[in-house]
Amino acid sequence: MDTLAAPQADLADTLLAVLREALAVPDIDLDSGFYALGGDSLTAVKVVGAARARGIPLTLRDLMVFQTPRALLGSPSLRAARAATTEVDFAAALPPLTAQDLALAPEGVQEVLPASALQIGMLYLCQTSGDPRLYHTLEGWEVCAPFDEDTFRDAVTALGRRYAALRTSFDLGNFSAPAQLVWEEAAITVTVDQARTPAQVRELVEDWCEKRAGLPFDWMSAPLLRCHVVSEPDSFHVVLACHHAVLDGWSLSRLTVDLMDLYRAASAGQEVRLPAVSRQTQRAFLVNEYAAASSSDAAAHWLAQAENSAPLFDGPLPGRVADVAGRHVLALESSLVTAIRSTARMLSVPVKAIALAAHARALGTWAGRERDVVTGVVFPTRPETEGADLDVGLFLNTLPVRFATVDDTWTGLVRAAAAAEQEGAQYAAYPQALLVERLGRPAFDVSFNFMDFRAYEELDRADSARCRGRWVKGKLSFPFCVNVDITGVEGQIRVAHDAALVPSEAVRRYADLLRQALTSLVAHPVSPAAESLRTLSEVAR
């Protein structure tokens, strides 16, 4: 029996209750590992928010470094635990706009906030490139039920009222700083087509995606989201088009699930009560970004990751934004996905660490490097406030991670990947634009994003109006974008690239190397990482 003195025992009971609820695992004790039980970064945000609401000043880095409840109880943050957390006054902490700025707010605006550095960068690149599809995201799926147009429109309207991000526009010139405006109301456009055959459905969906979804958004007008439906007699297809400046990938998955929950409930004559959403998420994110931007420790950390790295290939010409129109998709078989999850649990690391380690080794083999392999990595920057895991918006950042060597065992590389995530998490809000300014060049050539959006699993478990055939498309500005997407037991590697900089044949070779790296890692985690890939690389060449 554990012998913890009060109030330490009370603190332990509270912490265990938070973990059991977040992980949906009843048998958690003081020595249970968070990642060994299937924890991930978004679950960690939920745990931290819930813990703080109960008076435990936990941080994301605490959860990454001290992975068991017993270790957490001995961490610096919890040793200094107080009976209750101090509420942060986000309105006071956020650098305010001037009184003149606030006076300029149009009628109907609920709140005026500074735009984040990432939002400003995205909108600037969209203007510079002249590409109406840059940073536009499309997501579609089929609903196996008859379409009720009035009920669907009501569900979309309810969604817009729930989330501030869906009522947000931007003003980059009329205030003393670039601003985002949250409106009281913003009607989301829903268009509907009718089809008689599956072939006609495909034609209508493709036509909308090609001709209407990619039309430029007017950033001065909310919402930056459109919806289209193609209905058949017994099913219907939904497509959402949004601008990445207001929604990240996790947010889009949350939005999809909430939309279908609202629609299903209304179709059945039931009232759905969605969990409460934090009203401070965006302010908290901006406070964190400002703090990171002024942190010398944060600047030093990211400069150390990128300053001595040599480019992997020639980047776009000055003044030219990469045209990332090339696509290559490679499916990951379910047995491999299951093995990846099992290996992560065995090593007590996030699944992302497995994927990042394999990416680093594949990238090193592909580029002919054993040392100082640098890749951009997408870090979550969702604030550590209660309910933030349920909000939607743009809460991520892409920053460089340097692998001093990729000539190690698979387990060694996995540990290095997990450590990079742990060390970078505390500085993840540091604006990438500041790093580029300090370096005088891009901080990396290749970006890596791992996605495990468990919210989508809720769509497949529904008894009515089941969803299937989900797909997603988007266009970023990095010249070589790697995505490893895992949902349940399904997975795929998606690579987007600028064909003028990275030929399609080279992209296919990289994707093959990455799949082989994942296969080798889970089969022989203690073996040398380079051994199995050198042979494949020689054959591919």
ROMARMAR-499297 format. One line per 5 residues: number of its first residue (from 1); their letters; for each residue x, y, z of C-alpha. Coordinates in pm, 1 decimal. Example, Ala and Ser with C-alpha at 12.3 -4.5 7.8 and 13.67 -1.06 7.14 Angstrom:
2
1) as) 1230.0 -450.0 780.0 ~ 1367.0 -106.0 714.0 .
REM end
This chain:
541
1) mdtla) 0.0 0.0 0.0 ~ 124.8 348.5 -85.4 ~ 210.1 554.0 219.7 ~ 171.7 920.2 137.2 ~ 118.0 1173.9 412.5 .
6) apqad) -170.2 1421.3 394.1 ~ -203.8 1661.5 221.0 ~ 18.7 1472.2 -26.5 ~ -229.4 1183.1 -26.5 ~ -515.1 1420.7 -114.0 .
11) ladtl) -305.9 1565.8 -395.2 ~ -229.9 1215.2 -523.3 ~ -598.3 1115.6 -515.8 ~ -692.4 1425.9 -712.3 ~ -417.8 1370.1 -967.8 .
16) lavlr) -512.4 1003.4 -1013.9 ~ -878.2 1100.2 -1062.7 ~ -781.4 1351.4 -1333.0 ~ -567.0 1094.7 -1516.3 ~ -832.1 820.9 -1494.3 .
21) ealav) -1094.1 1051.0 -1641.2 ~ -873.6 1187.0 -1921.0 ~ -734.8 848.1 -2027.5 ~ -1061.7 657.1 -1964.6 ~ -855.9 395.1 -1780.0 .
26) pdidl) -990.5 304.8 -1431.7 ~ -686.7 108.3 -1310.1 ~ -423.2 378.9 -1279.9 ~ -191.2 378.5 -981.1 ~ 102.4 591.4 -873.1 .
31) dsgfy) 346.3 402.1 -1095.0 ~ 140.7 394.7 -1416.4 ~ 313.1 559.9 -1713.6 ~ 113.6 827.1 -1897.3 ~ 235.2 733.6 -2245.5 .
36) alggd) 236.9 361.3 -2168.3 ~ -139.3 398.5 -2116.3 ~ -187.0 563.2 -2455.9 ~ -149.8 928.9 -2359.1 ~ -70.3 1187.6 -2627.7 .
41) sltav) -15.9 1562.9 -2654.3 ~ -382.8 1655.8 -2675.4 ~ -476.8 1429.3 -2386.5 ~ -193.9 1598.1 -2196.7 ~ -353.9 1939.1 -2256.9 .
46) kvvga) -678.4 1801.9 -2113.3 ~ -498.1 1659.0 -1808.3 ~ -310.2 1981.8 -1739.0 ~ -623.2 2196.5 -1773.8 ~ -827.0 1971.3 -1546.4 .
51) ararg) -545.0 1950.2 -1289.9 ~ -505.4 2327.0 -1273.6 ~ -879.5 2369.2 -1229.7 ~ -846.2 2145.6 -922.2 ~ -562.1 2347.0 -771.3 .
56) ipltl) -266.5 2146.1 -907.1 ~ -24.6 2373.4 -1102.6 ~ 81.1 2106.5 -1351.1 ~ 251.9 2193.5 -1682.2 ~ 279.7 2009.3 -2011.9 .
61) rdlmv) 652.9 1973.8 -1964.3 ~ 593.6 1816.4 -1621.8 ~ 379.3 1550.4 -1783.3 ~ 637.9 1483.6 -2053.2 ~ 931.8 1454.8 -1813.3 .
66) fqtpr) 768.3 1301.6 -1503.6 ~ 542.7 1043.0 -1663.3 ~ 406.8 860.8 -1357.7 ~ 183.1 1012.9 -1087.9 ~ 451.1 932.6 -826.1 .
71) allgs) 717.4 1117.4 -1025.2 ~ 479.7 1408.0 -1086.4 ~ 416.9 1443.9 -714.8 ~ 791.0 1496.3 -669.2 ~ 825.4 1743.6 -956.8 .
76) pslra) 916.0 2108.7 -885.2 ~ 572.8 2232.3 -991.2 ~ 379.9 2003.2 -758.2 ~ 620.3 2040.9 -467.7 ~ 520.0 2407.3 -476.4 .
81) araat) 149.8 2324.5 -512.2 ~ -88.0 2558.3 -339.2 ~ -440.9 2491.7 -223.2 ~ -579.1 2676.5 -524.1 ~ -436.5 2811.9 -847.3 .
86) tevdf) -415.3 3182.3 -909.7 ~ -642.1 3291.4 -1190.3 ~ -453.1 3459.5 -1473.0 ~ -598.1 3791.1 -1582.1 ~ -548.1 3737.2 -1953.8 .
91) aaalp) -699.6 4075.7 -2038.8 ~ -434.7 4249.3 -1826.6 ~ -147.4 4022.3 -1934.3 ~ -214.5 4071.1 -2306.1 ~ -59.4 4387.1 -2451.1 .
96) pltaq) -370.7 4597.6 -2509.4 ~ -467.0 4779.6 -2824.6 ~ -497.6 5153.7 -2780.5 ~ -819.5 5333.3 -2695.3 ~ -815.0 5471.8 -3049.8 .
101) dlala) -797.5 5116.2 -3182.4 ~ -1096.2 5005.3 -2978.5 ~ -1291.9 5306.3 -3099.9 ~ -1235.7 5184.9 -3455.8 ~ -1405.6 4852.0 -3392.4 .
106) pegvq) -1702.1 4818.2 -3629.0 ~ -2051.0 4772.6 -3491.4 ~ -2123.6 4407.4 -3419.2 ~ -1768.3 4322.6 -3311.7 ~ -1760.9 4133.3 -2982.4 .
111) evlpa) -1387.0 4147.8 -2920.1 ~ -1072.5 4292.9 -3075.3 ~ -746.9 4100.9 -3026.5 ~ -400.3 4126.2 -3178.3 ~ -342.5 3875.5 -3456.7 .
116) salqi) -85.1 3610.4 -3368.3 ~ 254.2 3603.1 -3538.6 ~ 159.6 3279.7 -3717.3 ~ -166.4 3427.3 -3844.7 ~ 11.5 3737.7 -3972.7 .
121) gmlyl) 272.5 3524.0 -4146.9 ~ 11.2 3307.2 -4317.5 ~ -189.8 3604.2 -4442.6 ~ 125.1 3780.1 -4562.9 ~ 234.2 3474.7 -4761.8 .
126) cqtsg) -112.7 3442.2 -4912.5 ~ -91.5 3802.3 -5032.1 ~ 264.2 3760.8 -5158.5 ~ 202.0 3438.0 -5349.2 ~ -122.3 3541.1 -5515.8 .
131) dprly) -225.3 3175.1 -5479.6 ~ -592.5 3151.7 -5371.2 ~ -539.8 2794.5 -5247.7 ~ -246.1 2863.8 -5017.6 ~ -336.2 2781.2 -4656.8 .
136) htleg) -682.8 2667.8 -4758.2 ~ -790.1 2337.5 -4606.8 ~ -1059.2 2109.4 -4749.7 ~ -1214.7 1822.0 -4560.2 ~ -1489.0 1590.2 -4679.9 .
141) wevca) -1682.3 1283.3 -4568.9 ~ -1994.8 1083.1 -4648.7 ~ -2287.1 1051.0 -4407.0 ~ -2484.7 726.9 -4436.6 ~ -2831.5 874.4 -4378.0 .
146) pfded) -3091.1 1078.0 -4571.2 ~ -3020.1 1451.4 -4582.4 ~ -3240.2 1695.0 -4389.4 ~ -3138.7 2038.9 -4515.0 ~ -3312.4 2251.3 -4249.9 .
151) tfrda) -3169.6 2042.7 -3965.4 ~ -2821.2 2055.8 -4116.7 ~ -2832.7 2433.5 -4159.2 ~ -2944.9 2471.4 -3797.1 ~ -2650.8 2255.5 -3684.9 .
156) vtalg) -2404.6 2470.4 -3882.6 ~ -2553.9 2786.4 -3732.2 ~ -2520.0 2643.5 -3380.4 ~ -2157.8 2559.0 -3452.7 ~ -2084.4 2917.0 -3559.1 .
161) rryaa) -2233.4 3051.5 -3238.2 ~ -2033.3 2807.0 -3025.7 ~ -1685.3 2889.9 -3154.9 ~ -1528.5 3236.7 -3168.1 ~ -1283.8 3122.3 -3438.5 .
166) lrtsf) -1576.7 3076.7 -3677.0 ~ -1676.3 3440.1 -3621.1 ~ -1325.4 3582.6 -3667.1 ~ -1196.1 3812.6 -3940.6 ~ -871.0 4006.0 -3976.5 .
171) dlgnf) -780.5 4369.0 -4023.9 ~ -415.4 4419.5 -4111.3 ~ -418.1 4793.7 -4182.0 ~ -668.3 4997.9 -3985.3 ~ -536.0 4939.3 -3632.8 .
176) sapaq) -201.9 5019.4 -3475.0 ~ -116.9 4646.5 -3502.4 ~ -263.9 4364.5 -3713.2 ~ -586.6 4263.5 -3542.1 ~ -838.3 3982.6 -3535.8 .
181) lvwee) -1201.6 4076.1 -3485.6 ~ -1447.8 3839.6 -3319.7 ~ -1800.1 3918.4 -3437.7 ~ -2121.5 3858.0 -3246.5 ~ -2272.5 3682.0 -3548.2 .
186) aaitv) -2124.5 3541.1 -3869.9 ~ -2340.5 3333.7 -4101.3 ~ -2158.5 3030.8 -4248.3 ~ -2249.2 2980.5 -4611.9 ~ -2401.0 2638.0 -4686.5 .
191) tvdqa) -2463.9 2539.4 -5047.3 ~ -2644.3 2223.0 -5153.6 ~ -2642.4 2014.0 -5472.3 ~ -2849.8 1704.8 -5546.2 ~ -2720.8 1395.9 -5722.9 .
196) rtpaq) -2876.4 1072.8 -5847.6 ~ -2570.2 849.2 -5887.6 ~ -2233.5 802.3 -5713.7 ~ -2058.9 920.1 -6029.0 ~ -2258.4 1242.0 -6024.5 .
201) vrelv) -2174.4 1288.3 -5656.6 ~ -1802.5 1267.0 -5731.1 ~ -1839.6 1510.0 -6019.6 ~ -2029.1 1767.4 -5811.3 ~ -1790.6 1741.4 -5515.2 .
206) edwce) -1485.7 1778.1 -5738.5 ~ -1647.6 2068.6 -5923.9 ~ -1714.4 2255.5 -5598.1 ~ -1365.8 2188.2 -5463.6 ~ -1205.3 2299.3 -5787.0 .
211) kragl) -1415.8 2602.9 -5876.6 ~ -1573.6 2739.6 -5559.0 ~ -1390.0 2616.5 -5249.0 ~ -1061.6 2766.7 -5364.5 ~ -1201.2 3116.2 -5417.0 .
216) pfdwm) -1006.0 3364.1 -5205.1 ~ -1146.2 3434.5 -4860.6 ~ -1213.4 3797.5 -4775.5 ~ -1013.6 3824.7 -4452.0 ~ -1205.2 4140.8 -4360.4 .
221) sapll) -1528.8 3941.6 -4341.4 ~ -1617.6 3651.1 -4114.8 ~ -1649.2 3358.5 -4132.3 ~ -1343.5 3210.4 -4303.3 ~ -1532.6 2885.7 -4352.0 .
226) rchvv) -1763.2 2749.9 -4622.8 ~ -1971.3 2434.0 -4638.0 ~ -2108.1 2236.4 -4930.5 ~ -2337.6 1932.2 -4935.8 ~ -2411.6 1691.6 -5219.2 .
231) sepds) -2711.4 1477.4 -5134.0 ~ -2823.5 1140.6 -5265.5 ~ -3152.6 966.4 -5178.4 ~ -3000.6 769.3 -4887.9 ~ -2679.0 955.4 -4800.4 .
236) fhvvl) -2501.1 1286.7 -4837.9 ~ -2147.0 1417.7 -4874.3 ~ -2018.6 1714.3 -4671.2 ~ -1721.4 1934.2 -4764.8 ~ -1579.5 2202.9 -4537.5 .
241) achha) -1341.6 2464.8 -4674.3 ~ -1161.1 2686.4 -4423.8 ~ -861.0 2914.3 -4396.6 ~ -576.4 2772.4 -4188.2 ~ -536.7 3110.5 -4014.0 .
246) vldgw) -842.7 3031.1 -3801.1 ~ -837.7 2649.3 -3777.3 ~ -564.0 2388.9 -3728.7 ~ -602.5 2016.9 -3798.7 ~ -713.8 1914.1 -3450.4 .
251) slsrl) -967.9 2197.2 -3448.2 ~ -1109.6 2083.4 -3780.7 ~ -1154.7 1730.8 -3643.8 ~ -1330.6 1871.3 -3334.8 ~ -1552.1 2084.5 -3557.6 .
256) tvdlm) -1650.1 1785.3 -3771.2 ~ -1748.1 1573.8 -3471.1 ~ -1947.5 1854.7 -3309.1 ~ -2131.1 1926.8 -3633.5 ~ -2235.6 1564.8 -3670.5 .
261) dlyra) -2333.0 1537.7 -3302.5 ~ -2559.8 1841.3 -3341.1 ~ -2710.2 1707.8 -3663.0 ~ -2771.2 1355.8 -3532.7 ~ -2932.3 1477.2 -3212.6 .
266) asagq) -3162.4 1720.2 -3391.0 ~ -3257.1 1455.5 -3649.0 ~ -3361.8 1226.4 -3362.6 ~ -3554.3 1503.3 -3187.6 ~ -3303.6 1517.4 -2904.1 .
271) evrlp) -3119.8 1805.7 -2742.1 ~ -2742.2 1776.5 -2745.2 ~ -2536.6 1943.7 -2475.2 ~ -2179.0 1986.7 -2588.5 ~ -1912.9 2030.7 -2315.8 .
276) avsrq) -1831.5 2386.9 -2215.7 ~ -1556.7 2560.2 -2413.5 ~ -1300.6 2790.9 -2253.2 ~ -1361.5 3155.2 -2342.8 ~ -1000.0 3248.4 -2269.2 .
281) tqraf) -819.7 3011.0 -2505.8 ~ -721.9 3264.4 -2771.8 ~ -614.1 3524.9 -2516.4 ~ -409.4 3265.9 -2328.5 ~ -240.7 3159.9 -2652.2 .
286) lvney) -147.3 3520.9 -2733.5 ~ -11.0 3576.4 -2381.7 ~ 209.3 3266.6 -2423.5 ~ 330.3 3383.5 -2764.7 ~ 426.5 3728.3 -2636.7 .
291) aaass) 609.0 3574.4 -2341.0 ~ 800.8 3333.1 -2564.6 ~ 891.0 3608.3 -2812.2 ~ 1060.8 3805.5 -2536.1 ~ 1238.3 3503.8 -2384.1 .
296) sdaaa) 1613.8 3487.0 -2439.6 ~ 1607.9 3120.1 -2335.2 ~ 1352.2 3040.4 -2605.4 ~ 1553.8 3223.3 -2871.4 ~ 1874.1 3046.7 -2766.7 .
301) hwlaq) 1706.4 2705.3 -2772.7 ~ 1574.3 2735.6 -3127.6 ~ 1887.9 2903.6 -3262.3 ~ 2089.8 2608.2 -3133.2 ~ 1863.1 2374.4 -3326.7 .
306) aensa) 1904.3 2553.6 -3660.1 ~ 2204.7 2786.5 -3679.6 ~ 2468.8 2531.5 -3786.8 ~ 2250.9 2330.6 -4023.3 ~ 2314.7 2322.3 -4396.7 .
311) plfdg) 2016.2 2328.8 -4636.9 ~ 1903.2 1992.3 -4772.5 ~ 1825.1 2145.8 -5110.5 ~ 1803.5 2486.7 -5276.6 ~ 1498.2 2673.4 -5150.3 .
316) plpgr) 1264.4 2901.3 -5346.2 ~ 1417.4 3206.2 -5508.9 ~ 1400.6 3522.5 -5295.6 ~ 1052.0 3670.4 -5312.5 ~ 898.2 3345.4 -5439.5 .
321) vadva) 667.0 3135.8 -5220.9 ~ 703.1 2760.3 -5272.4 ~ 428.0 2614.3 -5491.2 ~ 350.4 2299.3 -5293.9 ~ 116.1 2142.1 -5547.5 .
326) grhvl) 282.6 1799.4 -5575.2 ~ 123.1 1514.4 -5377.7 ~ 226.6 1160.8 -5286.5 ~ 23.1 935.2 -5057.4 ~ 135.1 601.0 -4918.8 .
331) aless) -95.8 384.5 -4706.7 ~ 24.3 223.3 -4383.2 ~ -124.5 -120.5 -4326.8 ~ -326.5 -171.1 -4009.0 ~ -80.5 -427.6 -3871.3 .
336) lvtai) 198.3 -168.2 -3892.2 ~ -14.9 98.7 -3721.2 ~ -98.1 -144.1 -3440.0 ~ 270.7 -229.6 -3401.6 ~ 364.1 140.8 -3389.9 .
341) rstar) 118.9 199.9 -3105.3 ~ 242.3 -109.5 -2919.9 ~ 605.8 -3.7 -2952.8 ~ 524.6 343.0 -2818.1 ~ 358.4 189.3 -2513.2 .
346) mlsvp) 650.2 -50.0 -2460.8 ~ 899.6 239.2 -2467.2 ~ 666.0 473.1 -2271.6 ~ 686.3 746.6 -2533.5 ~ 427.0 928.9 -2746.1 .
351) vkaia) 343.0 764.5 -3078.9 ~ 471.9 1086.5 -3236.1 ~ 823.7 1002.7 -3109.8 ~ 818.0 675.5 -3306.2 ~ 710.5 854.1 -3624.3 .
356) laaha) 960.1 1139.4 -3578.3 ~ 1250.9 900.9 -3518.5 ~ 1166.1 708.7 -3835.8 ~ 1136.2 1036.9 -4027.3 ~ 1477.2 1157.5 -3905.3 .
361) ralgt) 1647.0 835.0 -4011.6 ~ 1467.6 826.8 -4348.1 ~ 1553.0 1192.7 -4408.5 ~ 1919.6 1132.7 -4324.3 ~ 1937.7 834.8 -4561.4 .
366) wagre) 1751.1 1024.4 -4832.8 ~ 1982.6 1327.3 -4803.4 ~ 2301.0 1121.9 -4750.8 ~ 2365.5 1259.2 -4400.4 ~ 2444.7 1092.2 -4072.2 .
371) rdvvt) 2486.0 1406.0 -3858.8 ~ 2310.6 1735.6 -3797.7 ~ 1987.3 1635.5 -3966.7 ~ 1740.4 1921.5 -3913.0 ~ 1368.4 1902.6 -3975.9 .
376) gvvfp) 1083.7 2135.2 -3893.8 ~ 842.3 1975.2 -3645.2 ~ 486.1 2084.7 -3576.2 ~ 450.8 2152.7 -3202.3 ~ 111.9 2190.1 -3030.5 .
381) trpet) 74.4 2530.7 -2863.7 ~ -277.2 2491.4 -2723.1 ~ -288.3 2677.1 -2388.7 ~ -290.0 2484.2 -2063.1 ~ -631.2 2611.3 -1950.3 .
386) egadl) -936.7 2407.3 -1858.7 ~ -1156.3 2341.3 -2161.9 ~ -887.2 2450.1 -2410.4 ~ -874.6 2096.6 -2554.9 ~ -1234.9 2144.6 -2672.2 .
391) dvglf) -1188.8 2486.1 -2834.3 ~ -1102.3 2544.0 -3198.6 ~ -852.5 2784.3 -3352.5 ~ -491.4 2795.6 -3469.5 ~ -283.6 2649.3 -3187.6 .
396) lntlp) 36.8 2509.7 -3338.4 ~ 383.8 2615.5 -3446.7 ~ 650.7 2463.8 -3671.5 ~ 1005.2 2488.5 -3535.9 ~ 1338.9 2317.7 -3607.2 .
401) vrfat) 1461.0 2001.8 -3436.5 ~ 1821.0 1891.8 -3486.0 ~ 1929.7 1529.5 -3460.2 ~ 2302.6 1542.5 -3383.2 ~ 2326.8 1194.7 -3533.7 .
406) vddtw) 2090.1 949.5 -3695.8 ~ 2349.2 672.1 -3679.4 ~ 2207.2 515.0 -3362.4 ~ 1979.6 230.9 -3259.8 ~ 1609.1 277.6 -3323.1 .
411) tglvr) 1547.3 307.6 -2950.4 ~ 1819.6 571.0 -2925.7 ~ 1656.6 773.3 -3202.2 ~ 1314.9 738.4 -3040.2 ~ 1456.0 862.5 -2709.7 .
416) aaaaa) 1619.3 1156.5 -2890.6 ~ 1289.5 1242.1 -3061.5 ~ 1097.6 1227.8 -2732.1 ~ 1362.8 1442.3 -2561.5 ~ 1344.3 1702.5 -2839.9 .
421) eqega) 968.7 1726.6 -2787.7 ~ 1013.2 1758.1 -2409.7 ~ 1279.4 2026.7 -2434.2 ~ 1101.4 2223.4 -2704.5 ~ 756.4 2213.6 -2544.3 .
426) qyaay) 833.3 2494.0 -2297.6 ~ 939.0 2722.0 -2585.4 ~ 691.5 2604.6 -2849.8 ~ 510.6 2939.5 -2872.5 ~ 825.5 3119.1 -2995.4 .
431) pqall) 734.1 3283.9 -3329.3 ~ 905.5 3113.6 -3620.8 ~ 928.8 3450.8 -3797.4 ~ 1167.3 3578.5 -3527.2 ~ 1391.0 3276.4 -3578.6 .
436) verlg) 1400.4 3330.4 -3955.4 ~ 1482.6 3696.9 -3896.7 ~ 1773.8 3607.6 -3666.5 ~ 1910.0 3342.0 -3903.6 ~ 1858.8 3545.2 -4220.3 .
441) rpafd) 1722.3 3233.0 -4392.4 ~ 1458.0 2962.2 -4345.0 ~ 1519.2 2752.9 -4034.3 ~ 1455.6 2422.3 -4216.3 ~ 1371.0 2276.3 -4558.1 .
446) vsfnf) 1142.0 1990.6 -4454.8 ~ 843.3 2007.3 -4219.9 ~ 709.6 1707.4 -4028.0 ~ 359.9 1679.6 -3884.0 ~ 219.7 1385.0 -3691.1 .
451) mdfra) -158.6 1357.5 -3664.4 ~ -355.3 1121.8 -3442.2 ~ -695.1 1289.3 -3428.9 ~ -889.8 1053.9 -3206.4 ~ -1199.9 1269.3 -3233.2 .
456) yeeld) -1263.3 1115.7 -3575.8 ~ -1310.7 775.9 -3415.5 ~ -1632.7 912.8 -3264.4 ~ -1775.3 947.6 -3615.2 ~ -1730.7 578.2 -3689.0 .
461) radsa) -1878.0 461.6 -3358.4 ~ -2211.9 635.5 -3407.6 ~ -2519.5 412.8 -3431.7 ~ -2700.3 651.5 -3667.8 ~ -2580.1 870.5 -3954.7 .
466) rcrgr) -2246.2 686.6 -3962.4 ~ -1963.7 866.9 -4142.1 ~ -1709.7 715.8 -4378.2 ~ -1461.6 802.8 -4652.5 ~ -1303.6 1100.5 -4474.2 .
471) wvkgk) -1043.0 1290.5 -4677.2 ~ -846.0 1609.5 -4629.0 ~ -648.2 1837.9 -4858.5 ~ -444.2 2148.3 -4794.1 ~ -161.7 2359.5 -4928.5 .
476) lsfpf) 119.5 2492.0 -4710.5 ~ 418.5 2712.0 -4795.8 ~ 703.1 2481.2 -4687.2 ~ 867.1 2326.5 -4997.2 ~ 861.5 1968.0 -4860.0 .
481) cvnvd) 583.4 1877.5 -4613.7 ~ 565.8 1532.7 -4452.8 ~ 250.4 1420.2 -4272.5 ~ 208.3 1093.0 -4085.7 ~ -164.8 1052.6 -4022.0 .
486) itgve) -295.8 777.9 -3792.9 ~ -661.6 730.5 -3702.6 ~ -751.6 417.0 -3510.3 ~ -577.3 131.1 -3691.4 ~ -552.1 314.8 -4023.3 .
491) gqirv) -263.8 531.6 -4131.3 ~ -95.3 698.3 -4423.7 ~ 209.5 898.1 -4521.5 ~ 122.2 1215.3 -4712.4 ~ 395.7 1422.8 -4871.8 .
496) ahdaa) 331.5 1759.9 -5036.3 ~ 614.3 1924.8 -5228.4 ~ 719.3 2188.9 -5476.3 ~ 801.8 1982.2 -5784.7 ~ 1040.5 2250.6 -5909.0 .
501) lvpse) 1255.6 2198.3 -5599.4 ~ 1194.6 1831.9 -5512.1 ~ 1114.3 1599.5 -5806.2 ~ 831.0 1348.4 -5767.2 ~ 1069.4 1052.7 -5802.3 .
506) avrry) 1275.0 1177.5 -5505.3 ~ 957.0 1222.4 -5299.6 ~ 848.2 863.9 -5370.8 ~ 1190.0 739.7 -5262.9 ~ 1166.6 933.0 -4935.8 .
511) adllr) 814.5 797.1 -4864.3 ~ 934.5 441.3 -4928.0 ~ 1226.3 500.1 -4690.6 ~ 992.7 630.9 -4420.9 ~ 759.9 332.1 -4442.4 .
516) qalts) 1059.5 97.7 -4433.8 ~ 1197.3 287.1 -4133.0 ~ 869.4 246.7 -3943.5 ~ 858.7 -123.5 -4030.2 ~ 1217.9 -180.2 -3920.7 .
521) lvahp) 1178.6 20.2 -3600.2 ~ 881.6 -175.1 -3465.0 ~ 1032.3 -508.9 -3571.6 ~ 1379.8 -454.5 -3420.7 ~ 1375.8 -150.1 -3188.3 .
526) vspaa) 1723.1 -216.9 -3044.2 ~ 1896.7 -272.3 -3379.1 ~ 2104.4 -7.7 -3563.5 ~ 1865.9 229.1 -3739.7 ~ 2075.2 274.6 -4052.1 .
531) eslrt) 2131.2 -92.2 -4133.8 ~ 1798.9 -177.6 -4301.0 ~ 1767.0 155.7 -4481.1 ~ 2106.2 156.6 -4651.2 ~ 2014.0 -146.7 -4858.5 .
536) lseva) 1679.6 0.8 -4959.5 ~ 1842.4 332.3 -5043.9 ~ 2101.3 164.8 -5265.4 ~ 1830.4 -29.7 -5448.3 ~ 1616.4 284.7 -5490.5 .
541) r) 1908.3 477.4 -5636.3 .
REM end
